[in-house]
Structures are given as C-alpha cells and as structure tokens.
C-alpha cells in the first residue's frame, strides 16, 4: 500500500505539470512530450522513484497522453479541412515501423543513456525553434520514394526516443518542404497518433526495474496519464486565448532558450550524474 502523503504529493506535482503543458500547447503550439518528459523525470526523481528505467516510464507515459491529445487535435483540425490525408496516409506505414523500432530500442536502454539521447535531440529542437526561419526550404513538395522510405521511419524512431508526438519533427519537416504551416500542424497531429499508438502498446508490455510510482502498468504510469489529460483539457484553451491576446513569437524564443537549458541539464546529469 503506497504512502498516502506520497501519492498526494505526486498528484499535486502532476497537476502542476499538466497545467503548464496545456498552457504551453495552446500558447505556442508546442507538443506536450517535449515538456512532459523532463517534467515527469524531475517529479518522479524528487519523489524517490529514481530507478534504472525511470526515463523509459517518462517516455512511455508521455506517449500515452499524446494518443488522446493528438486524436482530439486531428478531429478538430479535420473539421476545418486542414489535415492533408494524402501525406498522412503515405507517411504512416514508415512512421509506424520507426515507432516500433524506437520502442524496442528504448526498452533495451537504461535511463542515463535515454537522458543523453533526449538531451541531444531536445537541444536540436530548441535551436531550430530559436533560430529557424519560416522561409527555409529543402524542396517544393514532400519527398516520395526512397527519401520518404528513409525519413518516415526516422521520424517515428526519433519521436519515440524523445517521448513526443508528430509536432517537434513533423512540423519543421513539412515546413521545409513547402507545406503551409496550418496544414503542417494539423497533419503532424495525425503523425502523433501513428507514432504513439504502436509504441504505447509495446510499452504496456514492458517491465520496469526499480521502484515505480503507484498505478504503473508496464512502463506507463496511469495516474500521470489521467491527471495530465484532465489538466490539459482545462488549461489548453487558456493558452489559446493568450495566443490571440499577444504575439507568441517572442515567447516561442524564450521557450526555445528554456528548452535548450533543460536539454543541457539532461546531458549534464547523464554524463556526470
């Protein structure tokens, strides 16, 4: 029987994390995973659940929340006709393959290795957010053939290694290939579903070594999943209203700096403890 005070502390921390992630998602269009994974890591570590597979649980739980938020997002965007179903259908098989491979790799790695991987990839995402230009292009249309066969599984693979949906890699990729930003954001939400569903099915069957928080099934903490979904439902609309009331571009650069600092701290802890 878990200690009640510890459970209450965990729920309070998760509620704060969920509220923050929801506001950021609405304000900046930032996917939840890029915030949730490091937040879960520090919260569970603070509560004493610092086992060798802690990062596995953080990645898996983040991806579980992404299933719900991405489905909601796709349905909402689809009502406005913004989802490019041709891109989604043609890229989905490769993304699924990459997501499954990513899950298998994550299941075989330890927390410190996954921290280092997250730190490197989050650093790249932060640098792109901070310094990327809307006019950058790699081509006039989304790749097909061999390029798609390489890029689609790579996107699924890297996304699972970070515990994120389709936004952090999918939106920049589509923008670089001249997909209008509103269609890129809408279609990337579909990528999130395709990434998260097969990965989470695998993670639910993945055993975790070391101490785990209450209500953990496989590598997914169900308490964190439920609290985060509930809080983001409440706070995401607040972020959307803030986005319409102010210019989010300077805030996006501030968040990029914050993300770079989080990434560097993850790298520091992975390399030097």
Secondary structure, 3 states (H helix, E strand, C coil): CCCHHHHHHHHHHHHHHHHHHHHHHHHHCCCCHHHHHHHHHHHHHHCCCCCCCHHHHHHHHHHHHHHHHHHHHHHHHHHCCCCCHHHHHHHHHHHHHHHHHHHHHHHHCCHHHHHHHHHHHHHHHHHHHHHCCCCCCCCCCCCCHHHHHHHHHHHHHHHHHHCCCCHHHHHHHHHHCCCCHHHHHHHHHHHHHHHHHHHHHHHCCCCCCCCCCCCEECCEEHHHHHHHHHHHHHHHHHHHHHHHHCCHHHHHHHHHHHHHHHHHHHHHHHHHC
